[in-house]
Amino acid sequence: MYDDEIKALNKWFDDEERDYFTSFNGEEYIVDESEIDDFCNLLRELDQDLIGIPCMVDKSGIWFSKNDLRNASHY
């Protein structure tokens, strides 16, 4: 992802209405399971050519780093 897309993503994480467990600490992102749909919708809006982001997934959510965003795959 490009820097402007990452900044928009960070702004989404800063929204006070986000679930308590959805967070960004400067390097690591965590998306709670309750917000995965909203997160995926945001990604489609930000980057329509995005194929995927290297991440860890389990039943409680998704984890990835800022470096993973920079290494995201595009068409």
PyMOL Python script that loads the backbone (N, CA, C, O; Angstrom):
from pymol import cmd

cmd.read_pdbstr("""\
ATOM      1  N   MET A   1       0.846  -1.177   0.000  1.00  0.00           N
ATOM      2  CA  MET A   1       0.000   0.000   0.000  1.00  0.00           C
ATOM      3  C   MET A   1       0.890   1.238   0.000  1.00  0.00           C
ATOM      4  O   MET A   1       2.039   1.199   0.441  1.00  0.00           O
ATOM      5  N   TYR A   2       0.349   2.307  -0.491  1.00  0.00           N
ATOM      6  CA  TYR A   2       1.091   3.559  -0.542  1.00  0.00           C
ATOM      7  C   TYR A   2       0.866   4.358   0.744  1.00  0.00           C
ATOM      8  O   TYR A   2      -0.078   4.104   1.493  1.00  0.00           O
ATOM      9  N   ASP A   3       1.750   5.325   0.983  1.00  0.00           N
ATOM     10  CA  ASP A   3       1.698   6.096   2.223  1.00  0.00           C
ATOM     11  C   ASP A   3       0.357   6.789   2.451  1.00  0.00           C
ATOM     12  O   ASP A   3      -0.132   6.820   3.580  1.00  0.00           O
ATOM     13  N   ASP A   4      -0.247   7.345   1.399  1.00  0.00           N
ATOM     14  CA  ASP A   4      -1.532   8.028   1.584  1.00  0.00           C
ATOM     15  C   ASP A   4      -2.638   7.045   1.968  1.00  0.00           C
ATOM     16  O   ASP A   4      -3.536   7.398   2.732  1.00  0.00           O
ATOM     17  N   GLU A   5      -2.585   5.822   1.451  1.00  0.00           N
ATOM     18  CA  GLU A   5      -3.556   4.795   1.822  1.00  0.00           C
ATOM     19  C   GLU A   5      -3.346   4.350   3.264  1.00  0.00           C
ATOM     20  O   GLU A   5      -4.311   4.124   3.995  1.00  0.00           O
ATOM     21  N   ILE A   6      -2.093   4.225   3.669  1.00  0.00           N
ATOM     22  CA  ILE A   6      -1.772   3.838   5.050  1.00  0.00           C
ATOM     23  C   ILE A   6      -2.235   4.932   6.015  1.00  0.00           C
ATOM     24  O   ILE A   6      -2.741   4.626   7.095  1.00  0.00           O
ATOM     25  N   LYS A   7      -2.071   6.188   5.644  1.00  0.00           N
ATOM     26  CA  LYS A   7      -2.548   7.288   6.494  1.00  0.00           C
ATOM     27  C   LYS A   7      -4.063   7.235   6.656  1.00  0.00           C
ATOM     28  O   LYS A   7      -4.574   7.452   7.755  1.00  0.00           O
ATOM     29  N   ALA A   8      -4.783   6.952   5.583  1.00  0.00           N
ATOM     30  CA  ALA A   8      -6.245   6.836   5.656  1.00  0.00           C
ATOM     31  C   ALA A   8      -6.644   5.646   6.531  1.00  0.00           C
ATOM     32  O   ALA A   8      -7.614   5.719   7.285  1.00  0.00           O
ATOM     33  N   LEU A   9      -5.904   4.572   6.426  1.00  0.00           N
ATOM     34  CA  LEU A   9      -6.149   3.401   7.257  1.00  0.00           C
ATOM     35  C   LEU A   9      -5.919   3.733   8.733  1.00  0.00           C
ATOM     36  O   LEU A   9      -6.704   3.341   9.596  1.00  0.00           O
ATOM     37  N   ASN A  10      -4.838   4.458   9.012  1.00  0.00           N
ATOM     38  CA  ASN A  10      -4.553   4.856  10.394  1.00  0.00           C
ATOM     39  C   ASN A  10      -5.676   5.721  10.957  1.00  0.00           C
ATOM     40  O   ASN A  10      -6.038   5.597  12.127  1.00  0.00           O
ATOM     41  N   LYS A  11      -6.220   6.591  10.126  1.00  0.00           N
ATOM     42  CA  LYS A  11      -7.328   7.449  10.554  1.00  0.00           C
ATOM     43  C   LYS A  11      -8.537   6.592  10.931  1.00  0.00           C
ATOM     44  O   LYS A  11      -9.217   6.885  11.915  1.00  0.00           O
ATOM     45  N   TRP A  12      -8.808   5.549  10.168  1.00  0.00           N
ATOM     46  CA  TRP A  12      -9.913   4.644  10.476  1.00  0.00           C
ATOM     47  C   TRP A  12      -9.687   4.003  11.844  1.00  0.00           C
ATOM     48  O   TRP A  12     -10.622   3.892  12.638  1.00  0.00           O
ATOM     49  N   PHE A  13      -8.464   3.585  12.121  1.00  0.00           N
ATOM     50  CA  PHE A  13      -8.147   2.968  13.410  1.00  0.00           C
ATOM     51  C   PHE A  13      -8.260   3.963  14.556  1.00  0.00           C
ATOM     52  O   PHE A  13      -8.547   3.564  15.684  1.00  0.00           O
ATOM     53  N   ASP A  14      -8.042   5.249  14.296  1.00  0.00           N
ATOM     54  CA  ASP A  14      -8.123   6.274  15.339  1.00  0.00           C
ATOM     55  C   ASP A  14      -9.557   6.654  15.710  1.00  0.00           C
ATOM     56  O   ASP A  14      -9.779   7.333  16.713  1.00  0.00           O
ATOM     57  N   ASP A  15     -10.524   6.221  14.909  1.00  0.00           N
ATOM     58  CA  ASP A  15     -11.924   6.560  15.182  1.00  0.00           C
ATOM     59  C   ASP A  15     -12.319   6.031  16.562  1.00  0.00           C
ATOM     60  O   ASP A  15     -12.156   4.844  16.844  1.00  0.00           O
ATOM     61  N   GLU A  16     -12.833   6.905  17.413  1.00  0.00           N
ATOM     62  CA  GLU A  16     -13.189   6.545  18.784  1.00  0.00           C
ATOM     63  C   GLU A  16     -14.318   5.529  18.864  1.00  0.00           C
ATOM     64  O   GLU A  16     -14.531   4.925  19.915  1.00  0.00           O
ATOM     65  N   GLU A  17     -15.044   5.330  17.770  1.00  0.00           N
ATOM     66  CA  GLU A  17     -16.144   4.379  17.784  1.00  0.00           C
ATOM     67  C   GLU A  17     -15.697   2.955  17.447  1.00  0.00           C
ATOM     68  O   GLU A  17     -16.514   2.035  17.423  1.00  0.00           O
ATOM     69  N   ARG A  18     -14.402   2.774  17.188  1.00  0.00           N
ATOM     70  CA  ARG A  18     -13.877   1.443  16.915  1.00  0.00           C
ATOM     71  C   ARG A  18     -14.001   0.576  18.165  1.00  0.00           C
ATOM     72  O   ARG A  18     -13.977   1.077  19.290  1.00  0.00           O
ATOM     73  N   ASP A  19     -14.132  -0.715  17.952  1.00  0.00           N
ATOM     74  CA  ASP A  19     -14.144  -1.678  19.042  1.00  0.00           C
ATOM     75  C   ASP A  19     -12.859  -1.527  19.859  1.00  0.00           C
ATOM     76  O   ASP A  19     -11.806  -1.192  19.316  1.00  0.00           O
ATOM     77  N   TYR A  20     -12.954  -1.774  21.148  1.00  0.00           N
ATOM     78  CA  TYR A  20     -11.798  -1.640  22.049  1.00  0.00           C
ATOM     79  C   TYR A  20     -10.602  -2.462  21.557  1.00  0.00           C
ATOM     80  O   TYR A  20      -9.457  -2.027  21.678  1.00  0.00           O
ATOM     81  N   PHE A  21     -10.866  -3.630  21.013  1.00  0.00           N
ATOM     82  CA  PHE A  21      -9.778  -4.516  20.590  1.00  0.00           C
ATOM     83  C   PHE A  21      -9.260  -4.226  19.181  1.00  0.00           C
ATOM     84  O   PHE A  21      -8.283  -4.840  18.752  1.00  0.00           O
ATOM     85  N   THR A  22      -9.881  -3.324  18.470  1.00  0.00           N
ATOM     86  CA  THR A  22      -9.372  -2.886  17.172  1.00  0.00           C
ATOM     87  C   THR A  22      -8.437  -1.724  17.452  1.00  0.00           C
ATOM     88  O   THR A  22      -8.855  -0.684  17.962  1.00  0.00           O
ATOM     89  N   SER A  23      -7.153  -1.911  17.111  1.00  0.00           N
ATOM     90  CA  SER A  23      -6.182  -0.885  17.502  1.00  0.00           C
ATOM     91  C   SER A  23      -4.966  -0.863  16.586  1.00  0.00           C
ATOM     92  O   SER A  23      -4.735  -1.772  15.788  1.00  0.00           O
ATOM     93  N   PHE A  24      -4.203   0.207  16.732  1.00  0.00           N
ATOM     94  CA  PHE A  24      -2.931   0.393  16.021  1.00  0.00           C
ATOM     95  C   PHE A  24      -1.990   1.063  17.007  1.00  0.00           C
ATOM     96  O   PHE A  24      -2.307   2.129  17.535  1.00  0.00           O
ATOM     97  N   ASN A  25      -0.855   0.465  17.259  1.00  0.00           N
ATOM     98  CA  ASN A  25       0.078   1.010  18.252  1.00  0.00           C
ATOM     99  C   ASN A  25       1.308   1.670  17.638  1.00  0.00           C
ATOM    100  O   ASN A  25       2.317   1.855  18.319  1.00  0.00           O
ATOM    101  N   GLY A  26       1.233   2.019  16.381  1.00  0.00           N
ATOM    102  CA  GLY A  26       2.368   2.634  15.704  1.00  0.00           C
ATOM    103  C   GLY A  26       3.098   1.667  14.782  1.00  0.00           C
ATOM    104  O   GLY A  26       3.740   2.082  13.818  1.00  0.00           O
ATOM    105  N   GLU A  27       2.997   0.385  15.081  1.00  0.00           N
ATOM    106  CA  GLU A  27       3.656  -0.619  14.250  1.00  0.00           C
ATOM    107  C   GLU A  27       2.759  -1.818  13.952  1.00  0.00           C
ATOM    108  O   GLU A  27       2.819  -2.380  12.858  1.00  0.00           O
ATOM    109  N   GLU A  28       1.932  -2.208  14.913  1.00  0.00           N
ATOM    110  CA  GLU A  28       1.082  -3.383  14.743  1.00  0.00           C
ATOM    111  C   GLU A  28      -0.400  -2.991  14.733  1.00  0.00           C
ATOM    112  O   GLU A  28      -0.856  -2.178  15.537  1.00  0.00           O
ATOM    113  N   TYR A  29      -1.125  -3.592  13.803  1.00  0.00           N
ATOM    114  CA  TYR A  29      -2.557  -3.366  13.667  1.00  0.00           C
ATOM    115  C   TYR A  29      -3.301  -4.607  14.141  1.00  0.00           C
ATOM    116  O   TYR A  29      -2.872  -5.734  13.892  1.00  0.00           O
ATOM    117  N   ILE A  30      -4.420  -4.391  14.826  1.00  0.00           N
ATOM    118  CA  ILE A  30      -5.294  -5.481  15.244  1.00  0.00           C
ATOM    119  C   ILE A  30      -6.722  -5.099  14.867  1.00  0.00           C
ATOM    120  O   ILE A  30      -7.207  -4.030  15.238  1.00  0.00           O
ATOM    121  N   VAL A  31      -7.387  -5.983  14.128  1.00  0.00           N
ATOM    122  CA  VAL A  31      -8.788  -5.774  13.762  1.00  0.00           C
ATOM    123  C   VAL A  31      -9.602  -6.836  14.486  1.00  0.00           C
ATOM    124  O   VAL A  31      -9.430  -8.029  14.239  1.00  0.00           O
ATOM    125  N   ASP A  32     -10.495  -6.402  15.386  1.00  0.00           N
ATOM    126  CA  ASP A  32     -11.341  -7.326  16.117  1.00  0.00           C
ATOM    127  C   ASP A  32     -12.313  -8.006  15.164  1.00  0.00           C
ATOM    128  O   ASP A  32     -12.693  -7.435  14.142  1.00  0.00           O
ATOM    129  N   GLU A  33     -12.711  -9.222  15.500  1.00  0.00           N
ATOM    130  CA  GLU A  33     -13.626  -9.985  14.654  1.00  0.00           C
ATOM    131  C   GLU A  33     -14.915  -9.231  14.348  1.00  0.00           C
ATOM    132  O   GLU A  33     -15.501  -9.424  13.283  1.00  0.00           O
ATOM    133  N   SER A  34     -15.361  -8.380  15.260  1.00  0.00           N
ATOM    134  CA  SER A  34     -16.613  -7.644  15.068  1.00  0.00           C
ATOM    135  C   SER A  34     -16.498  -6.563  14.001  1.00  0.00           C
ATOM    136  O   SER A  34     -17.512  -6.036  13.544  1.00  0.00           O
ATOM    137  N   GLU A  35     -15.269  -6.224  13.597  1.00  0.00           N
ATOM    138  CA  GLU A  35     -15.075  -5.134  12.633  1.00  0.00           C
ATOM    139  C   GLU A  35     -14.431  -5.563  11.327  1.00  0.00           C
ATOM    140  O   GLU A  35     -14.021  -4.721  10.527  1.00  0.00           O
ATOM    141  N   ILE A  36     -14.343  -6.853  11.110  1.00  0.00           N
ATOM    142  CA  ILE A  36     -13.698  -7.343   9.890  1.00  0.00           C
ATOM    143  C   ILE A  36     -14.452  -6.893   8.639  1.00  0.00           C
ATOM    144  O   ILE A  36     -13.819  -6.504   7.658  1.00  0.00           O
ATOM    145  N   ASP A  37     -15.778  -6.934   8.646  1.00  0.00           N
ATOM    146  CA  ASP A  37     -16.547  -6.482   7.479  1.00  0.00           C
ATOM    147  C   ASP A  37     -16.272  -5.014   7.166  1.00  0.00           C
ATOM    148  O   ASP A  37     -16.024  -4.660   6.013  1.00  0.00           O
ATOM    149  N   ASP A  38     -16.316  -4.154   8.191  1.00  0.00           N
ATOM    150  CA  ASP A  38     -16.037  -2.726   7.991  1.00  0.00           C
ATOM    151  C   ASP A  38     -14.617  -2.517   7.479  1.00  0.00           C
ATOM    152  O   ASP A  38     -14.382  -1.681   6.607  1.00  0.00           O
ATOM    153  N   PHE A  39     -13.681  -3.273   8.018  1.00  0.00           N
ATOM    154  CA  PHE A  39     -12.285  -3.163   7.607  1.00  0.00           C
ATOM    155  C   PHE A  39     -12.119  -3.562   6.135  1.00  0.00           C
ATOM    156  O   PHE A  39     -11.430  -2.875   5.381  1.00  0.00           O
ATOM    157  N   CYS A  40     -12.738  -4.650   5.733  1.00  0.00           N
ATOM    158  CA  CYS A  40     -12.654  -5.098   4.335  1.00  0.00           C
ATOM    159  C   CYS A  40     -13.282  -4.079   3.396  1.00  0.00           C
ATOM    160  O   CYS A  40     -12.763  -3.831   2.308  1.00  0.00           O
ATOM    161  N   ASN A  41     -14.394  -3.488   3.810  1.00  0.00           N
ATOM    162  CA  ASN A  41     -15.027  -2.439   2.993  1.00  0.00           C
ATOM    163  C   ASN A  41     -14.093  -1.255   2.826  1.00  0.00           C
ATOM    164  O   ASN A  41     -13.984  -0.698   1.734  1.00  0.00           O
ATOM    165  N   LEU A  42     -13.419  -0.865   3.899  1.00  0.00           N
ATOM    166  CA  LEU A  42     -12.454   0.233   3.832  1.00  0.00           C
ATOM    167  C   LEU A  42     -11.324  -0.102   2.859  1.00  0.00           C
ATOM    168  O   LEU A  42     -10.945   0.734   2.037  1.00  0.00           O
ATOM    169  N   LEU A  43     -10.792  -1.300   2.945  1.00  0.00           N
ATOM    170  CA  LEU A  43      -9.700  -1.687   2.042  1.00  0.00           C
ATOM    171  C   LEU A  43     -10.128  -1.610   0.588  1.00  0.00           C
ATOM    172  O   LEU A  43      -9.356  -1.168  -0.263  1.00  0.00           O
ATOM    173  N   ARG A  44     -11.362  -2.038   0.291  1.00  0.00           N
ATOM    174  CA  ARG A  44     -11.859  -1.964  -1.093  1.00  0.00           C
ATOM    175  C   ARG A  44     -11.968  -0.514  -1.562  1.00  0.00           C
ATOM    176  O   ARG A  44     -11.716  -0.215  -2.729  1.00  0.00           O
ATOM    177  N   GLU A  45     -12.342   0.379  -0.655  1.00  0.00           N
ATOM    178  CA  GLU A  45     -12.435   1.799  -1.005  1.00  0.00           C
ATOM    179  C   GLU A  45     -11.053   2.409  -1.228  1.00  0.00           C
ATOM    180  O   GLU A  45     -10.860   3.188  -2.161  1.00  0.00           O
ATOM    181  N   LEU A  46     -10.103   2.059  -0.382  1.00  0.00           N
ATOM    182  CA  LEU A  46      -8.770   2.664  -0.442  1.00  0.00           C
ATOM    183  C   LEU A  46      -7.951   2.182  -1.629  1.00  0.00           C
ATOM    184  O   LEU A  46      -7.241   2.970  -2.253  1.00  0.00           O
ATOM    185  N   ASP A  47      -8.044   0.898  -1.945  1.00  0.00           N
ATOM    186  CA  ASP A  47      -7.152   0.333  -2.957  1.00  0.00           C
ATOM    187  C   ASP A  47      -7.871  -0.787  -3.706  1.00  0.00           C
ATOM    188  O   ASP A  47      -7.870  -1.937  -3.268  1.00  0.00           O
ATOM    189  N   GLN A  48      -8.482  -0.444  -4.834  1.00  0.00           N
ATOM    190  CA  GLN A  48      -9.248  -1.430  -5.587  1.00  0.00           C
ATOM    191  C   GLN A  48      -8.369  -2.483  -6.265  1.00  0.00           C
ATOM    192  O   GLN A  48      -8.876  -3.509  -6.719  1.00  0.00           O
ATOM    193  N   ASP A  49      -7.068  -2.242  -6.337  1.00  0.00           N
ATOM    194  CA  ASP A  49      -6.158  -3.208  -6.943  1.00  0.00           C
ATOM    195  C   ASP A  49      -5.488  -4.117  -5.914  1.00  0.00           C
ATOM    196  O   ASP A  49      -4.631  -4.926  -6.269  1.00  0.00           O
ATOM    197  N   LEU A  50      -5.867  -3.990  -4.655  1.00  0.00           N
ATOM    198  CA  LEU A  50      -5.263  -4.782  -3.588  1.00  0.00           C
ATOM    199  C   LEU A  50      -5.693  -6.239  -3.698  1.00  0.00           C
ATOM    200  O   LEU A  50      -6.881  -6.539  -3.813  1.00  0.00           O
ATOM    201  N   ILE A  51      -4.717  -7.139  -3.662  1.00  0.00           N
ATOM    202  CA  ILE A  51      -4.996  -8.568  -3.663  1.00  0.00           C
ATOM    203  C   ILE A  51      -4.984  -9.096  -2.234  1.00  0.00           C
ATOM    204  O   ILE A  51      -5.877  -9.847  -1.844  1.00  0.00           O
ATOM    205  N   GLY A  52      -3.986  -8.710  -1.455  1.00  0.00           N
ATOM    206  CA  GLY A  52      -3.900  -9.231  -0.099  1.00  0.00           C
ATOM    207  C   GLY A  52      -2.804  -8.584   0.720  1.00  0.00           C
ATOM    208  O   GLY A  52      -1.874  -7.982   0.182  1.00  0.00           O
ATOM    209  N   ILE A  53      -2.929  -8.717   2.023  1.00  0.00           N
ATOM    210  CA  ILE A  53      -1.957  -8.217   2.996  1.00  0.00           C
ATOM    211  C   ILE A  53      -1.468  -9.422   3.791  1.00  0.00           C
ATOM    212  O   ILE A  53      -2.286 -10.185   4.303  1.00  0.00           O
ATOM    213  N   PRO A  54      -0.159  -9.613   3.907  1.00  0.00           N
ATOM    214  CA  PRO A  54       0.324 -10.687   4.775  1.00  0.00           C
ATOM    215  C   PRO A  54      -0.170 -10.422   6.195  1.00  0.00           C
ATOM    216  O   PRO A  54       0.017  -9.327   6.726  1.00  0.00           O
ATOM    217  N   CYS A  55      -0.802 -11.425   6.812  1.00  0.00           N
ATOM    218  CA  CYS A  55      -1.355 -11.210   8.149  1.00  0.00           C
ATOM    219  C   CYS A  55      -1.540 -12.537   8.868  1.00  0.00           C
ATOM    220  O   CYS A  55      -1.392 -13.613   8.289  1.00  0.00           O
ATOM    221  N   MET A  56      -1.870 -12.422  10.151  1.00  0.00           N
ATOM    222  CA  MET A  56      -2.242 -13.578  10.960  1.00  0.00           C
ATOM    223  C   MET A  56      -3.736 -13.462  11.224  1.00  0.00           C
ATOM    224  O   MET A  56      -4.237 -12.377  11.522  1.00  0.00           O
ATOM    225  N   VAL A  57      -4.444 -14.575  11.116  1.00  0.00           N
ATOM    226  CA  VAL A  57      -5.890 -14.588  11.306  1.00  0.00           C
ATOM    227  C   VAL A  57      -6.248 -15.711  12.278  1.00  0.00           C
ATOM    228  O   VAL A  57      -5.719 -16.819  12.186  1.00  0.00           O
ATOM    229  N   ASP A  58      -7.154 -15.408  13.211  1.00  0.00           N
ATOM    230  CA  ASP A  58      -7.761 -16.454  14.022  1.00  0.00           C
ATOM    231  C   ASP A  58      -9.198 -16.057  14.306  1.00  0.00           C
ATOM    232  O   ASP A  58      -9.676 -15.053  13.777  1.00  0.00           O
ATOM    233  N   LYS A  59      -9.887 -16.818  15.122  1.00  0.00           N
ATOM    234  CA  LYS A  59     -11.310 -16.572  15.328  1.00  0.00           C
ATOM    235  C   LYS A  59     -11.608 -15.255  16.027  1.00  0.00           C
ATOM    236  O   LYS A  59     -12.758 -14.815  16.035  1.00  0.00           O
ATOM    237  N   SER A  60     -10.602 -14.615  16.613  1.00  0.00           N
ATOM    238  CA  SER A  60     -10.844 -13.344  17.314  1.00  0.00           C
ATOM    239  C   SER A  60     -10.455 -12.119  16.499  1.00  0.00           C
ATOM    240  O   SER A  60     -10.735 -10.995  16.917  1.00  0.00           O
ATOM    241  N   GLY A  61      -9.815 -12.306  15.342  1.00  0.00           N
ATOM    242  CA  GLY A  61      -9.479 -11.148  14.535  1.00  0.00           C
ATOM    243  C   GLY A  61      -8.295 -11.344  13.617  1.00  0.00           C
ATOM    244  O   GLY A  61      -7.900 -12.465  13.299  1.00  0.00           O
ATOM    245  N   ILE A  62      -7.728 -10.192  13.192  1.00  0.00           N
ATOM    246  CA  ILE A  62      -6.622 -10.153  12.232  1.00  0.00           C
ATOM    247  C   ILE A  62      -5.501  -9.292  12.814  1.00  0.00           C
ATOM    248  O   ILE A  62      -5.768  -8.255  13.421  1.00  0.00           O
ATOM    249  N   TRP A  63      -4.251  -9.716  12.633  1.00  0.00           N
ATOM    250  CA  TRP A  63      -3.086  -8.946  13.057  1.00  0.00           C
ATOM    251  C   TRP A  63      -2.142  -8.776  11.875  1.00  0.00           C
ATOM    252  O   TRP A  63      -1.923  -9.712  11.106  1.00  0.00           O
ATOM    253  N   PHE A  64      -1.589  -7.586  11.736  1.00  0.00           N
ATOM    254  CA  PHE A  64      -0.585  -7.335  10.709  1.00  0.00           C
ATOM    255  C   PHE A  64       0.230  -6.116  11.114  1.00  0.00           C
ATOM    256  O   PHE A  64      -0.161  -5.374  12.015  1.00  0.00           O
ATOM    257  N   SER A  65       1.357  -5.911  10.454  1.00  0.00           N
ATOM    258  CA  SER A  65       2.254  -4.808  10.787  1.00  0.00           C
ATOM    259  C   SER A  65       2.239  -3.743   9.684  1.00  0.00           C
ATOM    260  O   SER A  65       1.696  -3.955   8.600  1.00  0.00           O
ATOM    261  N   LYS A  66       2.836  -2.620   9.984  1.00  0.00           N
ATOM    262  CA  LYS A  66       2.976  -1.564   8.981  1.00  0.00           C
ATOM    263  C   LYS A  66       3.808  -2.079   7.805  1.00  0.00           C
ATOM    264  O   LYS A  66       3.535  -1.739   6.654  1.00  0.00           O
ATOM    265  N   ASN A  67       4.798  -2.881   8.087  1.00  0.00           N
ATOM    266  CA  ASN A  67       5.623  -3.471   7.032  1.00  0.00           C
ATOM    267  C   ASN A  67       4.789  -4.402   6.143  1.00  0.00           C
ATOM    268  O   ASN A  67       5.000  -4.457   4.931  1.00  0.00           O
ATOM    269  N   ASP A  68       3.840  -5.134   6.748  1.00  0.00           N
ATOM    270  CA  ASP A  68       2.944  -5.987   5.957  1.00  0.00           C
ATOM    271  C   ASP A  68       2.136  -5.145   4.971  1.00  0.00           C
ATOM    272  O   ASP A  68       1.911  -5.562   3.834  1.00  0.00           O
ATOM    273  N   LEU A  69       1.698  -3.953   5.407  1.00  0.00           N
ATOM    274  CA  LEU A  69       0.954  -3.070   4.507  1.00  0.00           C
ATOM    275  C   LEU A  69       1.817  -2.637   3.333  1.00  0.00           C
ATOM    276  O   LEU A  69       1.345  -2.585   2.198  1.00  0.00           O
ATOM    277  N   ARG A  70       3.071  -2.329   3.600  1.00  0.00           N
ATOM    278  CA  ARG A  70       3.983  -1.903   2.529  1.00  0.00           C
ATOM    279  C   ARG A  70       4.259  -3.063   1.553  1.00  0.00           C
ATOM    280  O   ARG A  70       4.585  -2.836   0.388  1.00  0.00           O
ATOM    281  N   ASN A  71       4.124  -4.296   2.038  1.00  0.00           N
ATOM    282  CA  ASN A  71       4.353  -5.494   1.203  1.00  0.00           C
ATOM    283  C   ASN A  71       3.074  -6.091   0.647  1.00  0.00           C
ATOM    284  O   ASN A  71       3.085  -7.217   0.151  1.00  0.00           O
ATOM    285  N   ALA A  72       1.974  -5.361   0.719  1.00  0.00           N
ATOM    286  CA  ALA A  72       0.707  -5.849   0.206  1.00  0.00           C
ATOM    287  C   ALA A  72       0.807  -6.121  -1.293  1.00  0.00           C
ATOM    288  O   ALA A  72       1.513  -5.422  -2.020  1.00  0.00           O
ATOM    289  N   SER A  73       0.095  -7.138  -1.736  1.00  0.00           N
ATOM    290  CA  SER A  73       0.096  -7.513  -3.155  1.00  0.00           C
ATOM    291  C   SER A  73      -0.974  -6.773  -3.920  1.00  0.00           C
ATOM    292  O   SER A  73      -2.083  -6.568  -3.425  1.00  0.00           O
ATOM    293  N   HIS A  74      -0.630  -6.370  -5.145  1.00  0.00           N
ATOM    294  CA  HIS A  74      -1.553  -5.669  -6.038  1.00  0.00           C
ATOM    295  C   HIS A  74      -1.629  -6.377  -7.373  1.00  0.00           C
ATOM    296  O   HIS A  74      -0.733  -7.135  -7.741  1.00  0.00           O
ATOM    297  N   TYR A  75      -2.716  -6.121  -8.100  1.00  0.00           N
ATOM    298  CA  TYR A  75      -2.841  -6.638  -9.466  1.00  0.00           C
ATOM    299  C   TYR A  75      -1.777  -6.028 -10.313  1.00  0.00           C
ATOM    300  O   TYR A  75      -1.693  -6.322 -11.505  1.00  0.00           O
TER     301      TYR A  75
END
""", "prot")
cmd.dss("prot")
cmd.show_as("cartoon", "prot")
cmd.util.cbc("prot")
cmd.orient("prot")
